[in-house]
């Protein structure tokens, strides 16, 4: 989709759907304040959205209605983040992370 095959992935490791979801979930629980979801957990979520030959798309939904789409390269673990605020019709690239950095935390 948007990644080249070079990068800072882990030799011999290929990202699976399970590891993509787990790593993004770990990242979201570290990066975002989940206290608003304490009494109503369904207002925030991380979910697997799509898969192509080269990427997994995992989405974080905030209690505000904003979403962050994570496009995880299956070979390298490099992940592009795109934030959307549907009510304001705004979409911005929000940076990159390497999935493997968040798989090793737990």
C-alpha positions in Angstrom: 0.0 0.0 0.0 2.5 2.6 1.1 5.5 0.9 2.6 8.6 -0.3 1.0 10.2 -3.6 2.0 13.1 -1.9 3.7 12.7 -0.8 7.3 13.3 -1.6 10.9 11.3 -4.8 11.1 12.6 -7.9 12.9 14.4 -10.4 10.7 12.5 -13.6 10.3 9.4 -12.2 11.9 6.2 -11.6 9.8 3.3 -9.7 11.3 0.2 -11.8 11.8 -3.4 -10.5 12.2 -3.2 -11.4 15.9 0.1 -9.6 16.5 -1.1 -6.5 14.5 -4.2 -6.3 16.7 -2.2 -6.9 19.9 0.5 -4.3 19.1 -1.9 -1.6 18.1 -4.1 -2.3 21.2 -1.0 -2.0 23.4 -0.1 1.3 21.7 -3.6 2.7 22.1 -3.8 1.8 25.8 -0.5 3.5 26.3 -1.1 6.6 24.1 -4.7 7.4 24.8 -6.6 8.2 28.0 -9.1 5.4 28.5 -10.6 6.8 31.7 -13.7 8.0 29.9 -14.5 4.4 29.1 -14.2 3.2 32.7 -17.9 3.1 33.3 -18.9 2.4 29.6 -16.2 0.4 27.9 -18.1 0.3 24.6 -17.4 4.0 23.9 -13.8 3.2 23.0 -12.5 0.3 21.0 -9.7 -1.2 18.9 -10.8 -3.4 16.1 -9.4 -5.2 13.1 -10.9 -3.5 10.0 -9.3 -4.9 6.8 -6.4 -6.9 5.3 -4.7 -6.7 2.0 -1.7 -8.7 0.6 0.7 -6.3 2.3 -1.1 -4.6 5.2 -3.5 -4.9 8.1 -5.8 -2.1 9.0 -6.6 -1.7 12.6 -8.8 1.1 13.9 -9.0 2.9 17.3 -12.3 4.6 18.0 -12.3 7.3 20.7 -15.3 8.3 22.9 -15.2 11.6 20.9 -16.1 9.9 17.7 -12.6 10.4 16.2 -10.9 7.4 14.8 -7.3 6.5 14.1 -6.6 4.0 11.4 -3.3 2.1 11.7 -1.9 0.6 8.5 0.5 -2.2 9.5 3.0 -3.4 7.0 3.1 -7.2 7.2 6.8 -7.6 6.5 8.3 -4.7 8.5 5.8 -3.8 11.2 6.1 -0.2 10.1 2.7 1.4 10.8 1.2 4.6 9.3 -1.4 6.3 11.4 -4.3 8.4 9.9 -6.6 10.3 12.2 -10.2 11.0 11.2 -12.7 13.3 12.8 -15.9 12.5 10.8 -18.1 15.2 12.2 -15.6 17.9 11.1 -14.7 16.1 7.8 -11.0 16.1 8.8 -8.4 13.5 7.9 -4.7 13.9 8.8 -1.6 11.7 8.8 -0.8 11.3 12.5 2.7 9.7 12.3 4.3 6.3 12.3 5.3 3.7 14.8 6.9 0.3 14.5 4.5 -2.4 15.7 7.3 -4.5 17.2 8.1 -1.8 19.7 4.6 -2.4 21.2 4.5 -6.2 21.0 7.6 -6.4 23.2 6.0 -4.3 26.0 3.6 -7.1 27.2 
